[in-house]
Amino acid sequence: MQEYSISEWENLSGAFERMFDRLGEVKVTESSLEFTSFASDVATGISLTREGAMLANMPLHGIDSKFDRVVIDKPMESMRMLGSNLDYTYRVPPAILRRRRKFKGLRSLWPLR
């Protein structure tokens, strides 16, 4: 498990990129982090700002709130945002996580050096 304060923006940005690598579109800027699933997958996404604002989009619900800490689980399948009035966990849908498993299988055929 990895925990980051929003004041550790560079470290949080790197972890965010690694968590969502190859799972959809990832945008990282000095002020925001965004993940959006590929159009061919289940519709989901999450955006975090350096000011602690969060917007999560999953089918049937949307959340808009403030956080000051982010905890990413070890397998990088869920991200928990914590704030004074917020404890929200975003989970990557299993259908999207399959992309990661497929890539690991291909990597065994063509080892990276």
JOVEN-V319537 format. One record per residue. N is the residue number from 1. SS is DSSP state (2 for helix, 1 for strand, 0 for the rest). PSI is psi in whole degrees, -180 to 180 (NA if undefined). OMEGA is omega in radians with two decimals (999 if undefined). Layout:
BEGIN
n = {N;N}
ss = {SS;SS}
psi = {PSI;PSI}
omega = {OMEGA;OMEGA}
END
This chain:
BEGIN
n = {1;2;3;4;5;6;7;8;9;10;11;12;13;14;15;16;17;18;19;20;21;22;23;24;25;26;27;28;29;30;31;32;33;34;35;36;37;38;39;40;41;42;43;44;45;46;47;48;49;50;51;52;53;54;55;56;57;58;59;60;61;62;63;64;65;66;67;68;69;70;71;72;73;74;75;76;77;78;79;80;81;82;83;84;85;86;87;88;89;90;91;92;93;94;95;96;97;98;99;100;101;102;103;104;105;106;107;108;109;110;111;112;113}
ss = {0;1;1;1;1;0;0;0;2;2;2;2;2;2;2;2;2;2;2;2;0;0;0;1;1;1;1;1;0;0;0;1;1;1;1;1;1;0;0;0;0;0;0;1;1;1;1;1;1;0;0;0;1;1;1;1;1;1;0;0;1;1;1;1;1;1;0;0;1;1;1;1;0;0;0;0;0;1;1;1;1;1;1;0;0;1;1;1;1;1;1;0;0;2;2;2;2;2;2;2;2;2;2;2;2;2;2;2;2;0;0;0;0}
psi = {139;131;136;140;152;-16;-16;51;-43;-44;-42;-42;-44;-43;-39;-46;-44;-41;-41;8;126;7;-9;-159;130;130;126;125;179;-19;-11;159;131;137;134;129;157;149;-29;-10;177;140;118;162;164;143;135;142;159;-22;-4;13;146;140;119;135;116;157;135;-7;158;145;138;110;179;144;164;-9;150;132;124;128;161;-44;2;48;-13;154;126;125;129;136;-179;-33;25;135;93;133;124;125;133;126;142;-36;-33;-37;-24;-29;-41;-43;-38;-41;-40;-38;-41;-35;-31;-26;-35;84;138;140;NA}
omega = {3.13;3.12;-3.12;2.94;3.12;3.06;3.08;-2.98;-3.12;3.12;3.10;3.12;3.12;3.13;3.11;3.12;3.14;-3.10;-3.04;3.14;3.10;-3.13;-3.10;3.12;-3.13;3.07;3.13;3.08;3.10;-3.07;-3.11;3.07;-3.12;2.98;3.04;3.13;3.06;-3.11;-3.12;-3.13;3.04;-3.09;3.11;3.10;3.09;3.10;3.08;3.07;-3.14;3.11;3.11;3.07;-3.13;3.04;3.13;3.12;3.02;3.07;3.07;3.08;3.06;-3.12;3.12;-3.05;-3.11;3.10;3.02;3.09;3.09;3.10;3.12;-3.12;-3.03;3.12;3.14;3.11;3.09;-3.12;-3.11;3.09;-3.09;3.08;-3.09;3.12;-3.06;2.95;-3.04;3.10;3.04;3.11;3.07;-3.14;-3.13;-3.14;3.13;3.11;3.11;3.09;3.14;-3.13;3.11;3.14;3.12;3.11;3.11;-3.13;3.12;3.10;-3.14;-3.10;3.07;-3.13;999}
END
